[in-house]
Amino acid sequence: MPFAVLRLRSLVLRALLVLFAALSLGACNDDELRFNNTDITGANFGHDFSLLDPEGNTRTLADFRGKVVMMFFGFTQCPDICPTALSRAVEVRRLLGVDAERLQVIFVSVDPERDRPEVLKAYTAAFDPAFLGLHASLEDTRKVADAFRVFYRKVPTGASYSMDHTATSYVFDPQGSLRLAVAYQSPAESVAADVRTLLQSASPLP
Amino acid sequence: MKVRLVASLCAALISSAAFAQVTVSEPWVRATVPQQKSTGAFMQITSPVDGKLVEAKSPAAKVVEIHEMVMEGDIMKMRAVKGVDLPAGKTVELKPGGYHVMLIDLNAQVKVGDTVPLTMVVEGKDGKRENVELNAPVRPLNNAAGGMQMHKMH
């Protein structure tokens, strides 16, 4: 039955081809960058933002090309997770040494009612004068948070209110693509290593 | 006989002193920037007998509450709690990432170098309340969760 043998041969050949393709794909994956934090390269959210800096200028991701951007959503009346995340960012910049200036840390307020520009500016500067606090109207804040899948909610606590919010930091590469989600408990060393990886992999600017 | 009596008297004295003594160590308050209306106070509390931290007071703020930070997935939530259990002899930490005393509607900016007076009210099982007065030094806003505590978290 030569025909059957031929068919079998072509089947084996095809199977081998599929196997080869799979192997080479695997090899490709091995060549990709490895990160300590969650790799979200290619995420279909968080493409850009349009927010105001404390001076009232509109800022978008394009303003930070050539730098790795680390973005955190929070509020200045937050006694706990926000100072912890921003203090970690201070430590990350220290660990980066001379590359520190190639990391832009951005703090986005989810409490624009209380985080007036001057408070926001003083707050981020208390951590590091190079940090940037961004804000928007209530409506635009919601839009940006949604675009980044960031949850936040006003919660009454006795006499005042607090904000429940996503504690994840996002990291963009120097080309402005969203690359990493950084959990709040991720140590500074692991974040700094990932930032370095992104800086090294970035093709030089034209 | 005499020695034994003295010894047991001593023991009784020590234990009665210890009974009433809730100790607080390493208190600190996080500094604020101008117009920042609230901040957190942190410390370690040890009660020799089972008790409960039921209230905190401070002249530095109009409202003082005990809060707990909890993570639900990647979402940080903060809630006022009725109290914090203080099991006998166990050091309970009020630290970033857990319980803290929330100072709300501050009367003035809290600056590094200041100390903030605090009164911690601890209730025993018998319902008796004990006030622990302390002065908490102010640490910088960027105090990395006490630095040490940061490492303990991992």
Interface residues (C-beta under 8 A of the other chain):
Chain A: T76 Q77 C78 P79 D80 I81 P83 T84 L86 S87 R88 V90 E91 R114 R116 E118 V119 A122 Y123 A125 A126 F127 D128 F151 V155 T157 G158 A159 S160 S162 D164 H165 T166 A167 T168 A183 Y184 Q185 P187
Chain B: R30 A31 V33 P34 Q35 Q36 K37 S38 T39 G40 K62 V63 E65 H67 M69 M71 D74 I75 M76 K77 M78 R79 A80 P96 G97 H100 M102 I104 D105 P140 L141 N142 N143 A144 A145 M150 M153 H154
